Amino acid sequence: MTDPHTPSNTTPLHILVDIGHPGDVHVFYQPILKWQARGHHITVTTTDKDVSLQLLDFYGLDYHVIGVRKPGLMNLAWLLVARTLRIIWLSRRGRPDILVSISSATAALASQLMNRPHIAFDDSEFGTQQRAVYKPFTEAICTPRQFEVDFGKKHVRYDGFKELAYLHPNYFTPNPDVLRGLGIDPNEQFFVLRLVSWDAAHDYGEHGFTPHGREQLIKRLQKVGRVIVSYEGQVPKDLSTGQNLPVDAMLHLLAYAHFFISEGLTMVTESALLGTPAILVNTLKAGNMHLLQDRYHLAEIHPNDGDVLAAVERWLADPELKTKAAVNRQRLLDESVDVSQFITDFTEEFVHKSS
């Protein structure tokens, strides 16, 4: 692997990074910095979805908005066509050497039409609709080793979670001053709850909390601490004060929370990797979630909210909850690679081996 701290001696590349979800911004930020340090030119395309643009602005990355996410299957189909055409139009003055994404059907189609390779980094077994489109036009599909689908010769497995690309200790250190600046004591007992919009293609037919179950959970947690709710499409909100919180504070909040409850899988992984135990309330299944639950004991999976309160009571009664989670997190880190470095080197080496 190439030394990440020195520029590459290879010919500079043009790498197009397609952002389809806010979490993609975090994943690709460090690789983008590494590629730029090696002299490569980076083009970032993005959909205006949830807080993607705010995160790109926070990181100071230049980007091109090529679509706006709207609910509904017809809107999703139109967005796929529109985004693909806009990537091709953006590339008219200089086609990229390679396109990379987190399972982007748009990037795969655009790469095919431009006769350029596409690498997908996938960790969602349930993303069958996207995969049906991107897989035929993708040269390499990189997944965590625990991924429960086999892609044959295209499949490249690594030890870890894609969220380690930004949450590995090499790149992220929780800052208690971020919480203090929001009027939150890092040592107080507080909880974070994540509610999703259920408008993604893979969400159709799935479910999480019922309104009653959500209300019961919030009331129970408010009896013992502060509750912060993150609604997909909105900034997080501290229910104890009614204060809106900046989106870039979320990872720091997750690190210091007593525990985390979520309908979304990505933030469950983020919480676990930060050493904060997490409860997933979702009917979707994924290898990452099973590994976090069964091997590292950093998460619990509940397909409905019927027994979530019992799990919450059990965790509230455990004075060693966070201490045990810290030990399990270190074990996970010891058994994982630096995913940011893997993305950086694999992409660069793939282009040069293919040329």
Residue, then its C-alpha position, 0 to 999 in steps of 0.5 A: m500500500t502507498d504511504p498516505h503521508t506522501p504524494s503518489n509517484t503515479t500519474p495524477l488521476h481524476i476521481l469522481v465521488d458521487i454522494g447519495h446520502p449524508g453518511d457518504v460525505h463522512v466516508f469519503y472525506q479522508p480519502i478525498l484529502k489523501w487523494q488531493a495530497r497525492g496530486h489527484h483531481i477530485t470532482v464531488t457530485t451530490t444529491d440534496k438529501d437530508v443534511s448532505l449539503q450542510l456536511l459538505d459545507f462543514y468539511g469545506l469540500d467543493y461539490h456539484v448538486i445534481g439532484v434533489r431527493k423527493p419521496g415516491l418511487m416515480n421521483l426516485a426513478w426520475l432522479l436516477v435519470a436526471r443525476t446520471l445525465r448531469i454527471i455526464w454533462l459535468s464530465r464533458r470537459g474532462r472525463p474522470d478516470i474512475l467513479v466511486s460511490i456508496s452503492s450509487a446506481t447513478a455513478a454506475l450508469a454514468s460510468q458505463l455511458m462514459n466507458r469508465p470504471h466504477i467502484a462501489f462500497d456497499d454494506s447494505e444487503f437489503g439495497t436490492q433495487q439499487r444493486a440490481v442497477y449498479k452491479p452490472f456496470t460496476e467493476a469492483i464491489c468492496t464490502p465488509r467481510q461479514f456482508e451476507v451477499d456474494f458478488g463473485k469475482k467482483h467482490v473485494r472484502y475487508d475487515g471493518f465497517k465503512e463508518l471506520a473511514y471517519l470514526h477510526p481513532n486516527y481521524f476522529t476524537p470526541n470533543p467534550d467542548v462541543l457539548r459544553g458549547l451546546g449547554i450539555d455536560p459531557n458527564e450527565q446522563f443523556f440519550v439520543l434517539r434517531l427517527v428516519s423518514w422511511d422514504a428510501a427505496h429499501d424502506y418500502g414495506e419496512h417499519g420501526f417505531t409505532p407512534h405509541g412506542r416512540e412516545q412511551l420510550i421518550k417519556r421513560l428516558q426523560k425521567v432519568g436524563r436529557v433526550i436528544v432526537s435526530y429526525e431525518g431531514q432536520v437538525p437534531k433537537d434537545l427535547s429537554t430545552g427545545q434547542n436545535l443542535p448543529v448537525d456537525a455535533m451529532l458524532h460528538l453527542l453519540a460518543y458521550a450519550h449513555f446509549f442510543i436508540s435508532e430506526g436507522l442502521t448507519m447511526v447504530t454502527e456509528s454509535a457502536l464504533l464510538g463505544t456507545p451501545a445502540i438499539l436498532v428498531n427496524t425490520l431490515k437485516a444486515g451482516n453489520m448489525h449481526l456482527l455488532q450484536d453477536r460478536y462485539h455486544l455493542a448493539e441489539i436488534h429489535p424488529n419492532d418496538g414491543d420489547v425495546l422498553a425492556a431492553v432500555e430498562r436492562w441497560l439503565a440498570d447496568p452501571e458498567l454498560k459504557t465500561k463494557a462497551a469501551v472494552n468491546r469497541q477496542r476489540l473491534l478496532d484491533e480486528s479492523v483495518d484503517v478503512s479510509q486508507f483501504i478506500t484510498d489505496f484500493t481506488e488508486e491501485f485499481v485504476h493503474k492495474s486496469s490501465 
